[in-house]
Amino acid sequence: MQDQGKQPNQTEPALKQALGHPKRLEIFDYLTQKGGADGAELVEALDLPASRVKYHLSVLQGADLIAYAEERGRGSTNRYVAAA
């Protein structure tokens, strides 16, 4: 019988799956080190097609590891940032 006081941790498998791919880990590390980047910068830095970068970003977002931040001001850019 399962202990009623403990809830299974649903986050851990999602994190392992999200960071289990070398390119996603590379993207996460890049965003952490640079403080954020837009999609075009990631495509160039990782030498991946835009569609693959977008896919990997969506997996990382689904695991709440990164967020899409709209920056207002000069040029109004949208950037992906590592979640706090």
Secondary structure, 3 states (H helix, E strand, C coil): CCCCCCCCCCHHHHHHHHHCCHHHHHHHHHHHHHCCECHHHHHHHHCCCHHHHHHHHHHHHHCCCEEEEECCCCCCCEEEEECC
